[in-house]
């Protein structure tokens, strides 16, 4: 389907206007393109053969070739730590006498924390199926004794702010130009970090139930450490900051979210908003039951919102129920990988028509566009956006 409009705004102008709840010439199309998306894409799209490692330049090349408005994810604005245990130190760096290291063997990454009171290990496995996205095979904390060791390490988180990488960010920003915007990243808030990275779902809830005060002290110290990172981003040239939170009612209840996630997210929002940043939270799970709590969030919006069947919150419903907030996403993974072009066209066309009257809505993907999405599907969706998503 060919474009039927003469665009009046640059992509950068369009995406930023939508993120500020301002009028646009057409609905932006900003799916999340990552290495996982590209693993079966032809080299004509990617520019060169795909490897599992994250490749920012390749993701940008592919997004252009696929007809996307560029809203580039994970552009470095803060320097990456180069010592061991990158996962376990994602909210802050441990200082002496805590020692960290990593080893990689048989496609399994193991991270080690050595302390005077004991050692912890955590492991993740990489597979051909998901490329650079590993799955956990062993959590660092599985019982009270291991939690005590983890608590010892958390008590020794560095109080130094993260090093900036502003020049690198500005270089990518200049390369993108008017084709879109770069976005900087924040990792998960402390409670989601425990569930998804360090402790696991069952261990987190068992330990919270049995040792609430100690767990809450750990959360507070992780939060204070992460705030140092957020403060650097507040001073950065990035206009848009995304926190990759993965909120879902499959992982926590509204009551738990309200107590252990929302207060921290609101503190990050206050820091970023005071510097004029647009702060989005990546919530790619089942969100319908959190509507009341999300109203209280001081973040500017939510991205990578997921409808049925993977999630439960259609994009138009999210916008209608969260007035004043930006919403991004809306196309389910099952739609992207479908080989039924008529079904894809009907579903996406209907979604575009429903979101068109709404402000601050950007059409995109429910989390990362899945591996196996046909190039023709991107072209079909972009054609629909041009034909149906333009404003007079």
C-alpha positions in Angstrom: 0.0 0.0 0.0 1.6 3.3 -1.1 1.6 6.5 0.9 -1.4 8.7 0.2 -0.2 11.8 2.1 2.5 14.4 1.8 4.0 14.5 5.3 4.2 18.0 6.9 6.4 17.2 9.9 9.8 15.5 10.1 9.8 12.3 12.1 11.5 14.0 15.0 8.9 16.7 15.1 6.1 14.1 14.8 7.3 11.8 17.5 8.2 14.6 20.0 4.8 16.3 19.4 3.0 13.0 20.1 5.0 12.5 23.2 4.0 16.0 24.4 0.3 15.4 23.6 0.4 17.9 20.8 -1.2 17.6 17.3 0.7 15.6 14.6 0.3 15.2 10.8 -0.1 11.5 11.1 0.0 8.8 13.8 3.7 7.9 14.5 4.7 4.2 13.9 7.4 3.4 16.4 7.7 -0.4 16.9 10.5 -1.6 19.2 13.2 -3.1 16.9 15.8 -5.2 18.6 18.3 -8.0 17.7 15.5 -10.5 18.5 13.4 -8.9 15.8 16.1 -9.2 13.2 17.2 -12.7 13.6 15.4 -14.0 10.5 15.4 -10.7 8.5 17.2 -10.6 5.1 20.5 -8.8 4.9 18.8 -6.2 2.6 17.0 -5.0 5.8 19.8 -5.4 8.4 22.7 -4.3 6.3 24.9 -7.3 7.3 24.4 -10.7 8.9 22.7 -10.7 12.3 24.6 -11.9 15.4 23.0 -12.3 18.9 24.8 -9.3 20.3 23.0 -6.0 20.7 23.8 -3.8 17.7 22.5 -0.3 17.9 23.6 0.6 14.4 22.0 -2.5 12.9 18.7 -1.8 14.7 18.6 1.7 13.3 19.4 0.5 9.8 16.7 -2.1 9.9 14.1 0.3 11.4 14.7 2.7 8.5 14.5 -0.1 5.9 11.2 -1.4 7.5 9.5 2.0 7.2 9.4 2.9 11.0 9.5 6.3 12.5 12.7 6.1 14.5 12.3 6.0 18.3 15.7 4.4 19.0 16.0 2.4 22.2 18.9 2.0 24.6 21.1 4.8 23.3 23.9 5.1 25.8 23.9 8.3 27.9 25.6 6.7 30.9 28.8 4.7 30.7 28.4 0.9 31.0 30.2 -0.8 33.8 33.0 -3.0 32.5 33.7 -5.2 35.6 32.0 -8.4 36.4 28.4 -9.1 37.4 26.6 -6.6 35.0 23.2 -8.1 35.8 23.6 -8.1 39.5 25.1 -4.6 39.4 22.5 -3.1 37.1 21.1 -0.8 39.9 24.5 0.1 41.3 28.1 -0.9 41.7 29.3 -2.8 44.7 32.5 -1.6 46.5 35.2 -3.3 48.4 35.3 -5.7 50.2 32.6 -7.0 47.8 34.2 -8.5 44.7 32.4 -9.3 41.5 33.3 -11.5 38.5 31.7 -13.3 35.6 32.4 -16.3 33.5 30.9 -17.6 30.3 30.9 -21.3 29.4 28.7 -23.3 27.0 26.5 -20.3 26.3 25.8 -19.8 30.0 26.7 -16.6 31.8 27.5 -16.9 35.5 28.0 -13.9 37.8 29.6 -14.1 41.2 29.5 -11.9 44.2 32.2 -12.6 46.8 31.9 -11.1 50.2 33.5 -11.7 53.6 30.2 -13.2 54.8 29.8 -15.6 51.8 29.4 -15.9 48.0 26.5 -15.7 45.6 26.2 -16.9 42.1 23.5 -16.3 39.4 23.4 -17.8 35.9 21.6 -17.1 32.6 21.4 -19.3 29.5 21.6 -18.0 25.9 19.9 -20.0 23.2 19.6 -19.7 19.4 15.9 -19.1 19.7 16.1 -15.8 21.5 19.6 -14.6 20.6 20.8 -11.9 23.0 18.0 -12.3 25.5 19.0 -14.9 28.1 16.7 -16.8 30.5 17.6 -17.3 34.2 18.7 -20.7 35.3 19.8 -19.9 38.8 19.0 -16.9 41.0 21.5 -15.3 43.3 19.2 -15.4 46.3 17.1 -18.5 47.1 16.9 -18.5 50.9 17.4 -16.3 54.1 21.1 -17.0 54.4 21.7 -16.0 50.8 19.6 -12.9 51.4 21.9 -11.9 54.3 24.9 -12.1 51.9 23.0 -10.0 49.3 22.1 -7.5 52.0 25.7 -7.2 53.0 26.6 -6.4 49.4 23.8 -3.9 49.0 25.0 -2.1 52.1 28.2 -1.5 50.2 26.8 0.0 47.0 28.8 2.8 45.6 27.6 6.4 46.4 29.4 7.7 43.4 27.2 8.8 40.4 27.4 6.8 37.2 29.8 8.2 34.6 28.2 10.0 31.8 28.4 9.1 28.1 26.8 12.3 26.8 29.2 12.7 23.8 28.3 9.3 22.6 24.6 10.0 22.9 25.0 13.3 21.0 26.8 11.5 18.2 23.9 9.0 17.8 21.4 11.9 18.1 23.2 13.8 15.3 23.2 10.6 13.1 19.5 10.1 13.6 18.8 13.7 12.8 15.3 14.5 11.7 14.6 10.8 11.1 13.6 10.3 14.7 14.7 10.5 18.3 17.2 8.6 20.5 16.0 7.4 23.9 18.0 6.7 27.0 17.3 3.8 29.4 16.8 3.0 33.0 16.7 -0.5 34.3 13.9 -2.0 36.5 12.9 -0.5 39.8 14.2 -2.5 42.8 11.2 -4.8 43.4 11.0 -5.8 39.7 14.8 -6.2 39.8 14.5 -8.7 42.6 11.7 -10.6 40.9 13.2 -10.8 37.4 16.9 -10.7 37.9 18.3 -11.3 41.3 15.9 -13.4 43.4 13.1 -14.7 41.3 9.3 -14.5 41.8 8.8 -17.2 44.5 11.9 -16.3 46.5 11.0 -12.6 46.5 7.5 -13.2 47.9 8.6 -15.9 50.4 11.3 -13.6 51.8 9.1 -10.5 51.8 6.4 -12.4 53.7 8.9 -13.8 56.3 11.4 -10.9 56.6 9.6 -7.8 55.5 11.7 -5.2 57.2 15.0 -6.6 55.9 13.6 -6.8 52.3 12.3 -3.3 52.5 15.7 -2.1 53.7 17.3 -3.8 50.7 14.7 -2.2 48.4 15.3 1.3 49.8 19.1 1.0 49.4 18.8 -0.3 45.8 16.4 2.6 45.1 18.8 5.2 46.5 21.6 3.7 44.3 19.4 3.8 41.2 18.5 7.4 41.8 22.2 8.3 41.2 21.8 6.9 37.7 18.5 8.8 37.2 20.1 12.0 38.3 22.8 11.7 35.6 20.2 11.1 33.0 18.3 14.2 34.2 21.4 16.2 33.4 21.9 14.4 30.0 21.0 15.6 26.5 18.4 12.9 26.2 14.9 14.3 25.8 13.2 10.9 26.3 14.0 8.4 29.1 12.4 4.9 29.2 12.4 2.7 32.3 12.2 -1.0 31.4 9.9 -2.1 34.2 7.9 -5.0 32.7 4.9 -4.4 35.0 2.3 -7.2 34.8 -0.4 -8.7 37.0 1.2 -12.0 36.3 4.1 -10.8 38.5 2.5 -8.6 41.2 -0.9 -7.4 42.4 -2.1 -3.7 42.3 -1.6 -3.6 46.1 2.1 -4.7 45.8 2.7 -2.4 42.8 1.2 0.5 44.8 3.4 -0.2 47.8 6.7 -1.3 46.3 6.9 0.1 42.7 4.9 3.2 42.3 6.5 5.4 45.0 10.0 4.7 43.5 8.8 5.4 40.0 7.2 8.6 41.1 10.5 9.7 42.7 12.3 9.0 39.4 9.6 11.0 37.6 10.1 14.0 39.9 13.8 14.0 39.2 13.4 13.7 35.4 10.4 16.0 35.0 12.1 18.7 37.0 14.7 18.7 34.1 12.1 18.7 31.4 12.5 15.1 30.4 9.8 12.9 28.9 9.7 9.9 31.2 8.0 6.7 29.9 7.7 3.4 31.7 7.9 0.2 29.7 5.0 -2.0 30.9 4.5 -4.8 28.4 2.4 -7.2 30.5 -1.2 -7.5 31.7 -2.1 -4.0 32.9 -5.9 -3.7 33.0 -6.1 -4.3 36.8 -3.5 -1.5 37.5 -5.6 1.3 36.0 -6.4 3.0 39.3 -2.7 2.8 40.4 -1.4 4.1 37.0 -3.5 7.2 37.4 -1.3 8.1 40.4 1.9 7.7 38.4 3.8 10.9 37.7 5.5 9.5 34.7 4.5 11.0 31.4 3.4 7.8 29.8 3.6 4.0 29.2 5.2 2.3 26.3 4.9 -1.1 24.6 1.4 -1.6 25.9 0.1 -5.1 25.0 -3.5 -6.1 24.0 -5.0 -9.5 24.0 -4.1 -12.3 23.7 -0.6 -11.7 25.1 -1.7 -8.8 27.3 -5.1 -7.4 28.3 -5.0 -3.7 27.6 -5.9 -2.5 24.1 -4.1 0.8 23.2 -7.2 2.8 22.7 -8.6 1.6 26.0 -5.3 2.5 27.7 -5.5 6.0 26.3 -9.1 6.5 27.3 -8.6 5.2 30.8 -5.4 7.2 31.4 -6.1 10.7 30.3 -3.1 13.0 30.2 -0.7 10.1 29.7 1.1 9.2 26.5 0.6 5.6 25.4 2.8 3.7 22.9 2.4 0.2 21.5 -0.7 -1.7 20.7 0.1 -4.3 18.1 0.3 -7.8 19.6 3.2 -10.2 18.8 0.7 -12.7 17.3 -0.4 -10.1 14.8 3.2 -9.4 13.7 4.0 -13.0 13.1 0.7 -13.8 11.4 0.9 -14.9 7.7 -2.7 -13.9 7.2 -2.3 -10.5 5.6 -6.0 -9.8 5.5 -6.3 -10.5 9.2 -3.4 -8.2 9.9 -4.8 -5.5 7.8 -8.2 -5.7 9.4 -6.8 -5.7 12.9 -4.3 -2.8 12.4 -6.7 -0.7 10.4 -9.3 -1.0 13.1 -6.8 0.0 15.7 -5.7 3.0 13.7 -9.2 4.2 13.3 -9.9 3.8 17.1 -6.7 5.7 18.2 -6.9 8.4 15.6 -9.2 10.7 17.6 -6.9 10.4 20.7 -3.9 12.6 21.6 -0.6 11.2 22.7 -0.9 7.8 21.1 1.9 6.3 19.1 1.4 3.0 17.3 4.0 0.4 18.0 4.6 -3.0 19.2 3.7 -4.9 22.4 7.3 -5.2 23.7 9.9 -6.2 21.0 8.6 -7.0 17.6 9.0 -10.8 17.5 11.4 -12.9 15.5 9.8 -14.2 12.3 7.8 -11.1 11.5 7.7 -10.8 7.7 9.1 -7.7 6.0 5.8 -7.5 4.2 3.9 -7.0 7.5 6.0 -3.9 8.2 5.2 -2.5 4.7 1.5 -3.3 5.1 1.3 -1.6 8.5 3.2 1.5 7.3 0.9 1.7 4.3 -2.1 1.6 6.6 -0.6 4.3 8.8 -0.1 6.5 5.8 -3.5 5.9 4.3 -5.6 5.9 7.5 -3.5 7.7 10.1 -3.1 11.1 8.5 -4.8 14.2 9.8 -6.3 16.8 7.6 
